[in-house]
């Protein structure tokens, strides 16, 4: 199992819990930012290198953005939210399905 997260501490905690609960399961931790396409591609390559293939992928990264009235939301923030919540899922799934 490969797990990715932008938050290294959270990733470490999750991996430690999984290893404690399921000691026979191999878990690979990959710190990455899903908003950076090169990091997504590298995480896919690292996963295939470690396990030989990808059987399935769960893309559940998402952000909420700033909590301000819509007219006050900067375009850059809107685009960041759309990129993470919409585009990244498509890019991640497309890359993973090749393996």
N, C-alpha and C positions, 0 to 999 in steps of 0.2 A: 504494500500500500504506500502510495506517495501522497504526502500532504503538503500543501503550499499555504503560505501566509505572509503578509507584509510585516507582521508583528512577530519578531523572533522569540520574544519571551512567551507569548501565547502559543506559538508553534511548539516550543520546547515543552511547555506544560501539557499540551494535548498529546504529543508523542510519548511523553513519559507515562501518562495515564493509560494510553493504548497499550504500551509495552507491558505495563504492570498488569492490566486486565487480560491481555491476550499475548502471553509471552512467546507463542509459536508463530505469531504474525510478524513478518518483516515490515518495518515502517521506515520510509525514507522521508526526512524533513527537508523541504526546499523553501528557503526564504526568498520571496520575490514580490514584485509589484505587478499586479495584473494589468495595470495601465501602461506598462512598458512592454511592447510587443516582443522585443529581443529577449526579455526575461521569461516571457511565456514560452517562446520557442525553445529556450535553453532548458526550462523545467520539463518540457515534453521530451526533449532529447535525453536529459538526465534520467527521466523515468524509464524510457525505453532501454537505455543503457543498463540500468539497474535490474529491470525485470523482463526485458526482452520484448515486451508489448504493452499496450494499454487495452484492457478489457472494457472498461467504462470510465467515464469522467463525470464528476459532479461539479458544475460551475455555479457556485453560490456566492460569489463576491458581489458586494453591493454597498453603495454609500447613499446617504440621505442628503448631503449638501447642507448649505446654510439654511437656518430657520429664519427667513425674512420674507416679507411680502414679495410676491413674484415681480412686481415692477422694480423692486430694489435689488433683485438678484443679478449680480454681474454675469454677463454672457460667458465669461471664462469659467465661472463656477457651474453654470448650467451645462456647458459643454463637457466639463470634467465628470459630472454626474451621468450624463448621457453616455459618455465613453465607457465608464466603468460598468454601468448597469445594462447597457444594450450592446455596444460594439464588442467589448471584451468577451462576452459570453459566446458570441458568434465566432470570433477569432480563435478562442481557446478550443472550442468544439471542432472547428474546421481543422486545426492543427493536429488534434488528438486523433481524429477519425482516420488519419493517414496511417496510423500505427495499430 
